[in-house]
Amino acid sequence: MIKKGNVLIFLARLAEVYPIGHVKKAPGTFASFISLFIGYYLINLLGIFNFIIFLIIFSIIGFIISEIHVRVFKQKDPKEVVIDEFTGQFIALLAITSSNNTNDIILSILLSFLLFRFFDITKLGPIKKFEKLPGGIGIMADDIVAGICAFLVQCGIMTAFNQQLLIKVY
């Protein structure tokens, strides 16, 4: 028989993308780095339209399991919850180039990573306000907004360098 408490703990651990959230140093940065590979693979596998649908569903699940984590472990914004970094980094990846040049793709993915980490760590502008929202909403919202900011800045940079964006191709 499955106990309710065991199911809740399992769901809470999903918010940690266990074991990634338990990395000793910089679990958020490590999660963002890992999500680059997963996100790029999923974009290529699903195509941009289906990836966006996946991203919406993933974000909703992230809100739910982050809220469960907060309630089970009674912590406001635990550092081991990294589902939010995955979500924000996936959003930032939407601005990668559609170039067939491997160097362009690598630079684009690196830019996505650096911009997302910059906005996630500094919490510039409205990002800090979203972090203060309660529970799972607060955990997820600031990273979603940081991902959107990284996406917008990267779109500007890539456009300035005459790079076609993958999101514009479809």
C-alpha positions in Angstrom: 0.0 0.0 0.0 1.3 3.4 -1.0 1.2 6.0 1.8 0.2 9.6 1.1 3.3 10.9 2.8 5.6 8.8 0.6 3.9 10.1 -2.6 4.3 13.7 -1.4 8.0 13.2 -0.6 8.5 11.6 -4.0 6.8 14.6 -5.7 8.8 17.0 -3.5 12.0 15.3 -4.7 11.0 15.8 -8.3 11.2 19.5 -7.6 14.8 18.9 -6.7 15.4 17.1 -10.0 17.0 14.6 -7.6 20.0 14.3 -7.3 20.9 17.5 -9.2 19.5 19.8 -6.5 21.8 18.2 -3.9 25.0 19.2 -5.6 27.2 20.8 -2.8 28.2 24.0 -4.7 25.9 26.1 -6.9 23.1 23.6 -7.5 21.2 26.2 -9.5 24.1 26.8 -11.9 24.6 23.1 -12.2 20.9 22.6 -13.0 21.0 25.3 -15.6 24.0 23.8 -17.2 22.5 20.3 -17.3 19.2 21.8 -18.7 21.1 23.3 -21.7 21.8 19.8 -23.0 18.3 18.5 -22.2 16.6 21.6 -23.6 18.6 21.6 -26.8 17.9 17.9 -27.4 14.2 18.4 -26.7 14.0 21.4 -29.1 15.5 19.3 -31.8 13.4 16.3 -31.0 10.1 18.1 -30.6 10.4 21.1 -32.8 9.9 24.6 -31.5 6.1 24.6 -31.4 5.8 21.3 -29.5 8.7 22.4 -27.2 6.7 25.5 -26.2 3.7 23.2 -25.4 6.1 21.0 -23.4 7.4 24.1 -21.7 4.0 25.3 -20.6 3.1 21.8 -19.2 6.5 21.6 -17.5 6.0 25.0 -15.9 2.6 24.0 -14.5 4.1 20.8 -13.1 7.0 22.8 -11.7 4.6 25.1 -9.8 2.7 22.2 -8.4 5.7 20.2 -7.2 7.5 23.3 -5.9 4.4 24.0 -3.8 4.4 20.4 -2.5 8.1 20.8 -1.6 7.5 24.0 0.3 4.6 22.3 2.3 6.4 19.0 2.9 9.8 20.4 4.0 8.4 23.7 5.4 11.1 25.9 3.7 10.3 29.1 1.8 12.8 28.9 -1.2 15.1 25.9 -0.6 18.3 25.9 -2.7 17.8 22.2 -3.6 14.7 23.0 -5.6 16.0 23.4 -9.1 13.0 22.7 -11.3 12.7 26.4 -11.6 16.3 26.7 -13.1 15.3 24.1 -15.6 12.2 26.0 -16.6 14.0 29.4 -16.8 16.9 28.0 -18.8 14.4 26.2 -21.2 12.8 29.6 -21.8 16.1 31.3 -22.5 17.0 28.5 -24.9 14.1 29.6 -27.2 16.4 32.3 -28.5 19.1 30.0 -29.9 20.2 30.4 -33.5 18.9 28.3 -36.4 22.4 28.4 -38.0 23.9 25.1 -39.3 27.3 26.3 -38.1 28.3 24.4 -35.0 30.2 27.3 -33.6 27.2 29.6 -33.9 25.0 27.1 -32.1 27.5 26.6 -29.3 28.0 30.4 -28.8 24.2 30.8 -28.9 23.7 28.2 -26.2 26.5 29.6 -24.1 24.9 33.1 -24.4 21.6 31.7 -23.3 23.2 30.1 -20.3 25.2 33.3 -19.3 22.2 35.6 -19.7 19.9 33.3 -17.8 22.4 32.9 -14.9 23.0 36.7 -14.9 19.3 37.5 -14.6 18.6 34.7 -12.1 21.4 35.7 -9.8 21.1 39.5 -10.0 17.3 39.5 -9.8 17.2 42.8 -11.7 14.0 44.9 -12.0 10.7 43.0 -11.6 12.5 39.6 -11.1 13.0 40.3 -7.4 9.3 41.1 -6.9 8.3 37.8 -8.4 10.7 35.9 -6.0 8.7 37.4 -3.1 5.5 35.7 -4.1 4.5 32.9 -1.8 5.2 29.2 -2.1 5.7 27.4 -5.4 4.6 30.5 -7.3 7.5 32.5 -5.9 10.0 29.7 -6.5 9.0 29.4 -10.1 8.0 32.9 -11.1 11.3 34.6 -10.7 13.1 32.1 -12.8 10.4 32.2 -15.5 10.8 36.0 -15.6 14.6 35.7 -15.6 14.3 33.2 -18.5 12.1 35.7 -20.4 14.5 38.5 -19.8 17.4 36.3 -21.0 15.3 35.4 -24.1 14.6 39.0 -25.0 18.2 40.2 -24.5 19.5 37.2 -26.5 17.0 37.9 -29.3 18.3 41.5 -29.5 22.0 40.4 -29.5 21.4 37.6 -32.1 19.4 40.0 -34.3 22.2 42.6 -34.1 24.6 40.0 -35.3 22.3 39.0 -38.2 21.6 35.5 -36.7 18.4 33.8 -37.6 16.6 32.6 -34.5 15.2 29.1 -34.3 11.9 30.5 -33.0 11.5 32.7 -36.1 12.1 29.9 -38.5 8.9 27.9 -37.6 
